[in-house]
Amino acid sequence: MDITLVQGDITEQRVDAVVNAANSSLMGGGGVDGAIHRAGGPEILQECRRLRDTSHPDGLPPGDAVATAAGGMPAAWVIHTVGPVYSTSEDRSHTLASCYRRSLEVAEELNAAVVAFPAISAGVYGWPMDSAADIAVGSALGSSTTLGEVRFVLFGRSAYEAFARALDANSGPAS
């Protein structure tokens, strides 16, 4: 599996699946979640409502993942995962790592070859970027997935640099 880094807009990635840093309601929100719902259009929200009506009536718990179609985005699928809110009094890194593991498992169930991830929990959920990058890269590298590529799509330069440092520390130079 190749791990690549891209600075850009995750909604424009031509990949099999895009991972959404969703909230537990699955009804859209701000940040990456809002951008994906806007770019994908009403089809994503319709499928999320169906999930809430059937398999996830109480919402999606942090660390879990579920897929919907991607609507109008160039990807085929959106894998929704709920990251933890950062806490200085409780170690929630296992939940953040679970977001990446579960998303990769769902991607494999979909027969996806290329999956694009944002920096989960590193926005409004307040996770420090360097720690988020270490957990993300470590989770991807530790996965037993047979995917061809995990692509981290980072919105800003500082996020890109944090992920490049994490990738370099774990496997060598970033691509």
Protein Blocks (a to p, Z undefined) as FASTA:
>chain_A
ZZddddddfklpccfbdcddddfklnopehjllmmmmmnommlmmmmmmmmmmmmmnopa
ehiacdddekjafbfbdcddddddddfkbccklmmmmmmmmmmmmmmmnopabdcdddeh
ilmnopafklmmmmmmmmmmmpcbfbfbdcdddfblklmmmmmmmmmmmnoccZZ
